[in-house]
Each structure stands twice: as C-alpha cells, then as structure tokens.
C-alpha cells in the first residue's frame, strides 16, 4: 500500500491506500496531502513507484489519483568490452522504453514482467566484432544478477594474414620463375649448350 499523510482539524492523519481501498474523507483546506513514493513495503531491489504527482495542496474537493508501477532492480555485469565499444541495454521503466550504452555494468529499475535485452553482437571494424554466447534477454520477475561476457572474433586479422600469405606465395613463385628464366637465357647466350648429352 501507499501511505497517505494529511491534516484534519490541524492534526496529522495517516491512511493506507491500495487498489479497491481509496481515501475519501475531510482534509483541512490549504494543507498538504502526500502519498509515500515508493510505497510502503518497497526495498532496495523491489518497489512500487509512481512517476507522477504524489503530493497535492488541498484547495478544493476534487478527485486525486496516482498510478504506481511494480518494479525490480536487476544488475548485469558486462565483461570483455571497452568504453569505445559499449553494448546497449534496452529495458522498460514506468511503461517507457529506455536504452543505456554500457561497457562494464548496468543496474536500473524495470517494470515487472517486461524484458531486458543486451546487444548480442557489437561491430568492431575490419579486425572483427565482439560477440557473446551468454543469455542476452531476460523477463524481469525478480531482482536477478547476470553476467554477459563478450569475446572478440579476429576475422579481419585472419583474412589479412591469409591474404598476405597468398600474396607472398604468388610473389615467391613469380620471383622463382623469373630467376629461372634469366638463368636459362644466360646459359644460351654464352654459346654453351643448355644440356650435355
């Protein structure tokens, strides 16, 4: 529940408000009515939170309302990345989609039942990308802790080394045949037979 604090006849009052149990009573004009936010019973990793107004000056007999969201605070450790190549964490808080670029770790409030996702593959240029084989999506039903380990695939370097090896072999073969041709030509010009039979 959320705890409503108010004043009536100059004295403070307290009332627990929750679904189906609303407050409807007299409050001193000009005083303040406040709802606890986060609500009662919230902890450091599990809360009921209202992103809207939870404090009002009582100036008329109008109706007031507040919508609370049940949320957990998961934590994800990121390994293998640097600040120039972060992963993106996508999550939902108070009904809004959010994203955060992180390279070492992340923790935030997430709506219960929604999903948290990290990027599976991060572009790393011609040398190779960072990839993870770890879980990269979770449904938030508790305040979990997870680790996502990224490893770099050096495909670009392997391709470069392969190209260099092939190039070296082609140049070597070309040099061999060129030298062999010059050798034959030199022997013919000397007047000596190429082969003694």
N, C-alpha and C positions, 0 to 999 in steps of 0.2 A: 504493500500500500504506500501511498504518498501521505505525508503528514501535513495537514493544513493548520497553520497558525493564524490567529485573528484576534481582534479585540471586541468585546461586548461589555457595555457599561463601564468601559475603562479598564477592564480586567482581561488578561490574556486567556485565550481558549485554544484547545488542540482537538483535532478531529482527523480520523483515518479515512482516507478516500481511496476507493478502488472500483473496478467495474461493478456496476449494479449497486454501489453504496456511495451515493453522491451526498454532498453537503447542501442543505437548504435551511438556513436559519438567519437570524438577525445579526448584523455586524455594524459596529459604530461607523457612521459617516465620516469620511476623511481619514480613516485608519487604513492600515495595510493588511492585505490577505496574502499569505505566502504558502506555496507548496514546496516540500522538500524536493530537491533535484540534485543528484539522483535520489530515487525514492528510498524509503526505509527498507532495510534488508539488503541493500546493494553492498558489494565487496570490491576489492581492488581488481578483480577479473570478471565480475558478473554484476550487471547493473540494469536498472530501469531508468531511462534518461529521457527528458523532454527537451528538444531543441528550441522550443518556442517559449512564450512568456509563462512564467510561473509565479509572478509577483504583481499584484494589482493594487492601485489606490481605489478605495471603495467610495465612488461618487454617485452611484445610482443602484437600482435594483435589477441590473441586467444579469444575464447568464454568462458565466465564465467557464472555459474548458481548457484542458491541457491533454495532449496525447503523448504517452510515454512509449519508448521502444525498449524491448528487452535486448540486451547486448552482452556479448562476451569479448574478452580481450586476448586473442591468440598471439603467439610470438613465433616468428620464423627467423632462424639463423641462416645467413647466406655465406657460403664458402666458395673460394676459387675465383671471385671477381675483384675488380678494382673500380675506383671511382669513375674512371673514364668509360667503363663498360658495365653499367648497372643493369639489374633486372627490374622489371616493372611488376609491382604488386597491385592487383585490381581487387577492390572489395566494396561492400555496400554498408553505409552507416546512415541511420535515420532515413532510410529509403532512397538515399542518393548514392549513385555510383562514383567511386573515388579511385584514384591511382596514385602510386608513390614510386619514385625511382630510388632504389636502394642497392648498395653493393656489399653491405656486411650484415644487416639485420633489420627487422621490421616488427612493430607491435602497435596495434590500434584497436579501437572499439568497432565491432562488426555486428550487424543485426543477426539475431538468432535465425537459423535456417537458410541464411544466404551463403554464397560461395566466396572463397578467397582463391585467387589464382596468381601464379608467378609465370614468367616467360620461360618456355621450355628451351628455346634456342636464342642466343644473342649474337648478332653479327659482329665479326672481328676483323673484317677486311680480307685482303688477299691471303694472309697467313693461315686463317682458319677461324671457325666460330667456337663459342662456348656453348656446351650442351649439358643437360642434366638427365640422368635416368631415374632420379628420385621423383616422388609424387609432386605434382605441380598444381593440384587443385584439391580443395577441401571444403566440405559442407560444415558450417560452424554450428555445432551442437554442444560445444564445451570450450573452455579456455585452454586449448591444446598448445603444445610446443612442437615445432618441426624443424628439420634441417634440410636445406636444399644445397647439394654440392655440385658445382659446375666444373667441368673439365674441358680444356681446350683441345680441339682436333686440329692438328697442324697440317691440314690437307695441302695448303698452299706451299709449305716448305717441301713436302714430299713431291709435289708436282714440279717445283723448281729444281730440286735435286735430280729428279728423273730427266727433266729437260736438259740439265747441264751434263748428265752422264751420256745421254744420247748424242748431244752436241759434241762432246769430247770424243766419243767413238767415231762420229762422222768425220770430224777434223783429223783424227788419228789415221783413219782409213784413207782419207784423201791425201794426207802427207805421205803415207806409205806408198800409195800408187804413184804419186808424183815423183818421189825419190827413185822408185823402181824404174819408172820411165826414163828419168835422166841418166840412170846408170846404164841402161841398155843403149841409149843414144850415144853416150860417151864411148862405150866399147866399140860401136860400129864405126865411129869417126876415126878411131886410132888405126884402122886398117887391119886389125886383128880379127880373126873370126870369133863370132859370139860363142861358138861351141867347137871344141876339138873332138873329132870323131875317129 
